[in-house]
Amino acid sequence: SPRGRKRLPACVKAAPRIARALEEALAEVTPPEDLRRVGDARLRATLEQIEESLVRLQWLQATLQEALEGDGGS
């Protein structure tokens, strides 16, 4: 039998990094007029990345919730 702890799934290990990245991104409020200086193309690309990340996070959230419910919540 293998020794030691089971390897954590990548999504479990990544969750704290995601939270830290969000904290860093939101550490200071950037007013819309400052964001406009970035340029429309960059803002659109950033918005697309955020929207894609939201879809993936919602999928991950549902998967983790299903795992908790399937385990009886233990």
Short mmCIF file of the C-alpha atoms (twelve columns), coordinates in Angstrom:
data_MODEL
# 
_entry.id   MODEL 
# 
loop_
_atom_site.group_PDB 
_atom_site.id 
_atom_site.type_symbol 
_atom_site.label_atom_id 
_atom_site.label_alt_id 
_atom_site.label_comp_id 
_atom_site.label_asym_id 
_atom_site.label_seq_id 
_atom_site.Cartn_x 
_atom_site.Cartn_y 
_atom_site.Cartn_z 
_atom_site.pdbx_PDB_model_num 
ATOM 1  C CA . SER A 1  0.000   0.000  0.000   1 
ATOM 2  C CA . PRO A 2  1.255   3.516  -0.783  1 
ATOM 3  C CA . ARG A 3  2.484   5.555  2.157   1 
ATOM 4  C CA . GLY A 4  1.799   9.154  3.047   1 
ATOM 5  C CA . ARG A 5  -1.042  11.464 2.247   1 
ATOM 6  C CA . LYS A 6  -3.036  11.232 -0.929  1 
ATOM 7  C CA . ARG A 7  -2.087  13.782 -3.550  1 
ATOM 8  C CA . LEU A 8  -4.467  16.744 -3.588  1 
ATOM 9  C CA . PRO A 9  -6.351  17.375 -6.831  1 
ATOM 10 C CA . ALA A 10 -5.065  20.364 -8.791  1 
ATOM 11 C CA . CYS A 11 -8.343  22.259 -8.324  1 
ATOM 12 C CA . VAL A 12 -8.062  22.001 -4.533  1 
ATOM 13 C CA . LYS A 13 -4.440  23.190 -4.587  1 
ATOM 14 C CA . ALA A 14 -5.264  26.044 -6.993  1 
ATOM 15 C CA . ALA A 15 -8.188  27.494 -5.013  1 
ATOM 16 C CA . PRO A 16 -5.996  29.461 -2.561  1 
ATOM 17 C CA . ARG A 17 -3.907  30.825 -5.458  1 
ATOM 18 C CA . ILE A 18 -7.061  31.958 -7.234  1 
ATOM 19 C CA . ALA A 19 -8.254  33.713 -4.076  1 
ATOM 20 C CA . ARG A 20 -4.869  35.446 -3.652  1 
ATOM 21 C CA . ALA A 21 -4.882  36.568 -7.295  1 
ATOM 22 C CA . LEU A 22 -8.339  38.077 -6.837  1 
ATOM 23 C CA . GLU A 23 -7.245  39.841 -3.657  1 
ATOM 24 C CA . GLU A 24 -4.272  41.286 -5.532  1 
ATOM 25 C CA . ALA A 25 -6.428  42.353 -8.479  1 
ATOM 26 C CA . LEU A 26 -8.919  44.067 -6.189  1 
ATOM 27 C CA . ALA A 27 -6.413  45.489 -3.694  1 
ATOM 28 C CA . GLU A 28 -7.009  48.969 -4.970  1 
ATOM 29 C CA . VAL A 29 -10.058 50.289 -6.718  1 
ATOM 30 C CA . THR A 30 -9.403  51.345 -10.293 1 
ATOM 31 C CA . PRO A 31 -11.911 53.900 -11.510 1 
ATOM 32 C CA . PRO A 32 -13.435 53.369 -14.975 1 
ATOM 33 C CA . GLU A 33 -11.659 56.457 -16.367 1 
ATOM 34 C CA . ASP A 34 -8.288  54.862 -15.494 1 
ATOM 35 C CA . LEU A 35 -9.356  51.562 -17.036 1 
ATOM 36 C CA . ARG A 36 -10.290 53.328 -20.272 1 
ATOM 37 C CA . ARG A 37 -6.651  54.351 -20.689 1 
ATOM 38 C CA . VAL A 38 -5.772  50.674 -21.176 1 
ATOM 39 C CA . GLY A 39 -7.576  50.683 -24.514 1 
ATOM 40 C CA . ASP A 40 -10.699 49.015 -25.804 1 
ATOM 41 C CA . ALA A 41 -8.989  45.943 -27.248 1 
ATOM 42 C CA . ARG A 42 -7.207  45.127 -23.988 1 
ATOM 43 C CA . LEU A 43 -10.354 45.764 -21.940 1 
ATOM 44 C CA . ARG A 44 -12.374 43.453 -24.213 1 
ATOM 45 C CA . ALA A 45 -9.727  40.729 -23.982 1 
ATOM 46 C CA . THR A 46 -9.621  41.060 -20.203 1 
ATOM 47 C CA . LEU A 47 -13.403 40.922 -19.991 1 
ATOM 48 C CA . GLU A 48 -13.425 37.763 -22.131 1 
ATOM 49 C CA . GLN A 49 -10.862 36.153 -19.820 1 
ATOM 50 C CA . ILE A 50 -12.935 37.030 -16.780 1 
ATOM 51 C CA . GLU A 51 -16.126 35.694 -18.351 1 
ATOM 52 C CA . GLU A 52 -14.401 32.428 -19.305 1 
ATOM 53 C CA . SER A 53 -12.970 32.123 -15.805 1 
ATOM 54 C CA . LEU A 54 -16.412 32.649 -14.297 1 
ATOM 55 C CA . VAL A 55 -17.839 29.801 -16.365 1 
ATOM 56 C CA . ARG A 56 -14.997 27.518 -15.294 1 
ATOM 57 C CA . LEU A 57 -15.309 28.552 -11.644 1 
ATOM 58 C CA . GLN A 58 -19.056 27.883 -11.724 1 
ATOM 59 C CA . TRP A 59 -18.390 24.421 -13.161 1 
ATOM 60 C CA . LEU A 60 -15.789 23.769 -10.458 1 
ATOM 61 C CA . GLN A 61 -18.149 25.048 -7.779  1 
ATOM 62 C CA . ALA A 62 -20.896 22.681 -8.978  1 
ATOM 63 C CA . THR A 63 -18.455 19.752 -9.108  1 
ATOM 64 C CA . LEU A 64 -17.219 20.399 -5.567  1 
ATOM 65 C CA . GLN A 65 -20.783 20.816 -4.320  1 
ATOM 66 C CA . GLU A 66 -21.729 17.508 -5.950  1 
ATOM 67 C CA . ALA A 67 -18.756 15.835 -4.256  1 
ATOM 68 C CA . LEU A 68 -19.865 17.174 -0.872  1 
ATOM 69 C CA . GLU A 69 -23.477 16.117 -1.373  1 
ATOM 70 C CA . GLY A 70 -22.480 12.689 -2.663  1 
ATOM 71 C CA . ASP A 71 -20.296 12.171 0.392   1 
ATOM 72 C CA . GLY A 72 -23.091 12.908 2.816   1 
ATOM 73 C CA . GLY A 73 -21.429 16.201 3.750   1 
ATOM 74 C CA . SER A 74 -18.601 14.670 5.780   1 
# 
